[in-house]
Amino acid sequence: MKYPLDFYTSYSQFYVYDKDSPDLRDSVNFWSHEAYEDRLAIEEGMLGIGTECYGPVKAELEILESVNNIVDFSSFDHIVEGGINIKSGIIQILSCPDSAVQIELNTTPGNYRVRIYSSNLASVDGDEGDDFYRIEIWPGENIERTVLKRYLQR
């Protein structure tokens, strides 16, 4: 299933979150230098997605049964993966800094792999642009952050 997302967030970030996880956004390890450069912060029960724009986010979320191996990397500026444990069985997308729930989906509790495709990043001028984020989530044990394609301009 695909779910369109269109919301306002601040600080060039939003979150994939396990509903019952503690809020660890202030952890010193969350937005480390590496996480910032990779555009993905990882903490127990939450992922921080780095965006190019400061405010409006347009995205699409898709829950898959397995990894998508058919990807045209040339269509995207940046692609990164990480993992999250969804203990509650409820995945949320939250804005920043108010943590407003943008979408909430029921799923089987367990570990998931999350891939974020970022496109049109160079279109951002100031706080806004035509940047777009595609998020794929599927069952998977690997929680390590892996950059599959890096966008170097910020």
C-alpha contacts under 8 A as a table, 3 or more apart, distances in Angstrom:
res1	aa1	res2	aa2	distance
1	M	62	E	5.60
1	M	63	I	5.89
1	M	64	L	7.60
2	K	60	E	6.66
2	K	61	L	5.63
2	K	62	E	4.44
2	K	63	I	6.99
3	Y	60	E	5.58
3	Y	61	L	5.03
3	Y	62	E	6.28
4	P	58	K	7.80
4	P	59	A	6.06
4	P	60	E	4.48
4	P	61	L	6.40
5	L	57	V	7.52
5	L	58	K	5.68
5	L	59	A	4.87
5	L	60	E	5.56
5	L	61	L	7.30
5	L	102	Q	7.43
5	L	103	I	8.00
6	D	56	P	7.28
6	D	57	V	5.63
6	D	58	K	4.58
6	D	59	A	6.40
7	F	56	P	5.76
7	F	57	V	5.39
7	F	58	K	6.81
7	F	95	S	7.68
7	F	102	Q	7.27
8	Y	55	G	5.19
8	Y	56	P	4.34
8	Y	57	V	5.90
8	Y	95	S	6.95
9	T	12	S	7.14
9	T	13	Q	6.77
9	T	14	F	6.51
9	T	54	Y	6.98
9	T	55	G	4.85
9	T	56	P	6.15
9	T	57	V	6.87
9	T	95	S	4.94
9	T	96	C	5.06
9	T	97	P	7.24
10	S	13	Q	6.43
10	S	14	F	7.88
10	S	54	Y	5.32
10	S	55	G	5.08
10	S	95	S	7.47
10	S	96	C	5.33
10	S	97	P	6.42
11	Y	54	Y	5.47
11	Y	55	G	7.47
11	Y	96	C	6.97
11	Y	97	P	7.70
12	S	50	G	5.79
12	S	51	T	4.74
12	S	52	E	6.08
12	S	53	C	5.63
12	S	54	Y	4.35
12	S	55	G	6.78
13	Q	48	G	6.39
13	Q	49	I	5.31
13	Q	50	G	4.57
13	Q	51	T	5.34
13	Q	54	Y	7.61
13	Q	95	S	7.55
13	Q	96	C	6.43
14	F	48	G	5.79
14	F	49	I	5.31
14	F	50	G	6.96
14	F	51	T	7.78
14	F	93	I	7.38
14	F	94	L	5.90
14	F	95	S	4.87
14	F	96	C	5.47
15	Y	46	M	6.73
15	Y	47	L	5.49
15	Y	48	G	4.63
15	Y	49	I	5.80
15	Y	92	Q	7.91
15	Y	93	I	5.58
15	Y	94	L	5.02
15	Y	95	S	6.46
15	Y	96	C	7.55
16	V	46	M	5.67
16	V	47	L	5.08
16	V	48	G	6.62
16	V	49	I	7.55
16	V	91	I	6.96
16	V	92	Q	5.82
16	V	93	I	4.82
16	V	94	L	6.55
17	Y	21	S	7.39
17	Y	45	G	5.92
17	Y	46	M	4.42
17	Y	47	L	6.42
17	Y	86	I	7.91
17	Y	91	I	5.80
17	Y	92	Q	5.03
17	Y	93	I	6.19
17	Y	94	L	7.10
18	D	21	S	5.44
18	D	45	G	5.08
18	D	46	M	6.22
18	D	85	N	7.34
18	D	86	I	5.07
18	D	87	K	6.85
18	D	88	S	6.44
18	D	89	G	7.54
18	D	90	I	6.00
18	D	91	I	5.16
18	D	92	Q	6.29
19	K	86	I	7.97
19	K	88	S	6.29
19	K	89	G	7.98
19	K	90	I	5.62
19	K	91	I	6.25
19	K	92	Q	6.25
20	D	87	K	7.44
20	D	88	S	5.80
21	S	44	E	7.34
21	S	45	G	5.27
21	S	46	M	7.42
22	P	45	G	7.53
23	D	26	D	7.84
24	L	27	S	5.33
24	L	30	F	7.42
24	L	43	E	6.69
24	L	44	E	7.66
24	L	46	M	7.83
25	R	30	F	6.14
25	R	31	W	7.87
25	R	43	E	7.90
26	D	30	F	7.02
27	S	30	F	5.34
27	S	31	W	7.92
28	V	31	W	7.02
28	V	32	S	6.97
29	N	32	S	5.42
29	N	43	E	7.77
30	F	35	A	7.25
30	F	41	A	5.33
30	F	42	I	5.93
30	F	43	E	6.00
30	F	48	G	7.93
31	W	34	E	7.78
31	W	35	A	5.40
31	W	36	Y	5.85
31	W	41	A	5.47
31	W	48	G	7.91
32	S	35	A	5.02
32	S	36	Y	6.13
32	S	41	A	7.46
33	H	36	Y	5.14
33	H	37	E	6.22
34	E	37	E	5.12
34	E	38	D	5.97
35	A	38	D	5.03
35	A	39	R	5.78
35	A	40	L	5.13
35	A	41	A	4.82
35	A	42	I	7.68
36	Y	39	R	5.02
36	Y	40	L	6.57
36	Y	41	A	7.09
36	Y	50	G	7.02
37	E	40	L	7.98
38	D	80	V	7.03
38	D	147	V	6.51
38	D	150	R	7.44
39	R	48	G	7.88
39	R	49	I	5.99
39	R	50	G	4.34
39	R	51	T	7.17
39	R	80	V	7.45
40	L	47	L	6.74
40	L	48	G	5.50
40	L	49	I	5.04
40	L	50	G	5.87
40	L	80	V	7.15
40	L	81	E	7.86
40	L	82	G	7.55
40	L	145	R	7.44
41	A	47	L	5.47
41	A	48	G	4.61
41	A	49	I	6.69
41	A	50	G	7.89
42	I	46	M	6.22
42	I	47	L	4.74
42	I	48	G	6.45
42	I	82	G	7.32
42	I	83	G	7.72
42	I	84	I	7.83
42	I	145	R	7.74
43	E	46	M	5.35
43	E	47	L	6.34
44	E	84	I	7.06
44	E	85	N	7.18
45	G	84	I	5.71
45	G	85	N	5.56
45	G	86	I	6.34
45	G	87	K	7.84
46	M	84	I	6.44
47	L	82	G	7.92
47	L	84	I	7.09
49	I	116	I	7.90
51	T	54	Y	7.22
52	E	121	L	5.93
52	E	124	V	6.69
52	E	131	D	7.00
52	E	154	R	7.66
53	C	56	P	6.94
53	C	57	V	7.47
53	C	124	V	6.01
53	C	126	G	7.49
53	C	127	D	5.16
53	C	128	E	5.15
53	C	129	G	6.50
53	C	131	D	7.15
54	Y	126	G	7.89
54	Y	127	D	4.71
54	Y	128	E	6.59
55	G	127	D	6.07
55	G	128	E	6.49
56	P	128	E	6.60
57	V	131	D	7.59
57	V	132	F	7.09
57	V	133	Y	7.87
58	K	131	D	7.23
58	K	132	F	5.35
58	K	133	Y	6.55
59	A	132	F	5.46
59	A	133	Y	4.47
59	A	134	R	5.51
59	A	135	I	7.45
60	E	133	Y	6.45
60	E	134	R	4.85
60	E	135	I	6.08
61	L	134	R	6.05
61	L	135	I	4.69
61	L	136	E	6.00
61	L	137	I	7.82
62	E	134	R	7.87
62	E	135	I	6.18
62	E	136	E	4.92
62	E	137	I	6.36
63	I	136	E	5.92
63	I	137	I	4.92
63	I	138	W	6.02
64	L	67	V	7.05
64	L	68	N	7.86
64	L	136	E	6.78
64	L	137	I	5.89
64	L	138	W	4.85
64	L	139	P	7.91
65	E	138	W	5.55
65	E	139	P	6.76
66	S	138	W	5.35
66	S	139	P	6.48
67	V	138	W	6.30
68	N	71	V	7.08
72	D	75	S	5.83
72	D	76	F	7.82
73	F	76	F	5.66
73	F	79	I	7.98
73	F	149	K	7.39
74	S	77	D	7.55
75	S	119	S	7.33
76	F	79	I	7.07
76	F	117	Y	6.31
76	F	118	S	5.83
76	F	119	S	4.75
76	F	120	N	7.60
77	D	117	Y	7.62
77	D	118	S	5.70
77	D	119	S	5.04
77	D	120	N	6.92
77	D	121	L	6.78
77	D	149	K	7.18
77	D	150	R	6.99
77	D	151	Y	5.49
78	H	117	Y	5.99
78	H	118	S	5.08
78	H	119	S	6.90
78	H	147	V	7.95
78	H	148	L	7.57
78	H	149	K	5.02
78	H	150	R	4.88
78	H	151	Y	5.00
79	I	115	R	7.02
79	I	116	I	5.65
79	I	117	Y	4.60
79	I	118	S	6.25
79	I	147	V	6.07
79	I	148	L	5.27
79	I	149	K	4.91
79	I	150	R	6.66
80	V	115	R	5.71
80	V	116	I	5.45
80	V	117	Y	6.85
80	V	145	R	7.15
80	V	146	T	5.71
80	V	147	V	4.30
80	V	148	L	5.57
80	V	149	K	6.94
81	E	113	R	6.94
81	E	114	V	5.42
81	E	115	R	4.24
81	E	116	I	6.28
81	E	144	E	7.79
81	E	145	R	5.57
81	E	146	T	5.20
81	E	147	V	6.37
81	E	148	L	7.53
82	G	113	R	5.80
82	G	114	V	5.38
82	G	115	R	6.67
82	G	142	N	7.41
82	G	143	I	5.28
82	G	144	E	5.39
82	G	145	R	4.36
82	G	146	T	6.43
83	G	111	N	7.02
83	G	112	Y	5.58
83	G	113	R	4.42
83	G	114	V	5.77
83	G	140	G	7.55
83	G	141	E	7.32
83	G	142	N	5.92
83	G	143	I	3.55
83	G	144	E	6.24
83	G	145	R	7.24
84	I	111	N	5.76
84	I	112	Y	5.38
84	I	113	R	6.53
84	I	114	V	7.48
84	I	143	I	6.18
85	N	109	P	7.68
85	N	110	G	5.55
85	N	111	N	4.27
85	N	112	Y	6.18
86	I	89	G	5.63
86	I	90	I	6.77
86	I	91	I	6.81
86	I	109	P	5.29
86	I	110	G	5.30
86	I	111	N	6.11
86	I	112	Y	7.29
87	K	90	I	7.90
87	K	109	P	4.95
87	K	110	G	5.92
88	S	109	P	5.96
89	G	106	N	5.69
89	G	107	T	4.88
89	G	108	T	5.14
89	G	109	P	4.22
89	G	110	G	7.51
90	I	104	E	6.59
90	I	105	L	5.54
90	I	106	N	4.61
90	I	107	T	5.90
90	I	109	P	7.73
91	I	104	E	5.69
91	I	105	L	5.21
91	I	106	N	6.44
91	I	107	T	7.15
92	Q	101	V	6.43
92	Q	102	Q	7.25
92	Q	103	I	5.70
92	Q	104	E	4.49
92	Q	105	L	6.48
93	I	101	V	5.89
93	I	102	Q	5.39
93	I	103	I	5.45
93	I	104	E	6.71
94	L	99	S	4.90
94	L	100	A	5.32
94	L	101	V	4.72
94	L	102	Q	5.68
94	L	103	I	7.65
95	S	98	D	6.35
95	S	99	S	4.95
95	S	100	A	5.38
95	S	101	V	6.83
95	S	102	Q	7.00
96	C	99	S	5.43
96	C	100	A	7.52
101	V	104	E	6.94
110	G	139	P	7.48
111	N	139	P	6.03
111	N	140	G	5.67
111	N	141	E	5.47
112	Y	137	I	6.43
112	Y	138	W	5.43
112	Y	139	P	4.29
112	Y	140	G	4.61
112	Y	141	E	6.42
112	Y	142	N	7.84
112	Y	143	I	7.84
113	R	137	I	5.72
113	R	138	W	5.50
113	R	139	P	6.01
113	R	140	G	4.98
113	R	141	E	7.00
113	R	142	N	6.64
113	R	143	I	6.78
114	V	135	I	6.86
114	V	136	E	5.62
114	V	137	I	4.55
114	V	138	W	6.74
115	R	135	I	5.71
115	R	136	E	5.17
115	R	137	I	6.59
116	I	133	Y	6.56
116	I	134	R	5.66
116	I	135	I	4.65
116	I	136	E	6.59
117	Y	133	Y	5.55
117	Y	134	R	4.99
117	Y	135	I	6.47
118	S	121	L	7.03
118	S	131	D	7.14
118	S	132	F	5.83
118	S	133	Y	4.73
118	S	134	R	6.64
119	S	131	D	5.61
119	S	132	F	5.24
119	S	133	Y	6.50
120	N	123	S	5.55
120	N	124	V	7.79
120	N	130	D	5.97
120	N	131	D	4.50
120	N	132	F	6.41
121	L	124	V	5.97
121	L	129	G	7.71
121	L	130	D	7.38
121	L	131	D	4.99
121	L	132	F	7.70
122	A	125	D	7.98
122	A	131	D	7.77
122	A	153	Q	7.96
123	S	129	G	5.11
123	S	130	D	5.68
123	S	131	D	6.52
124	V	127	D	6.88
124	V	128	E	5.29
124	V	129	G	3.85
124	V	130	D	6.50
124	V	131	D	6.69
125	D	128	E	5.83
125	D	129	G	6.02
147	V	150	R	6.43
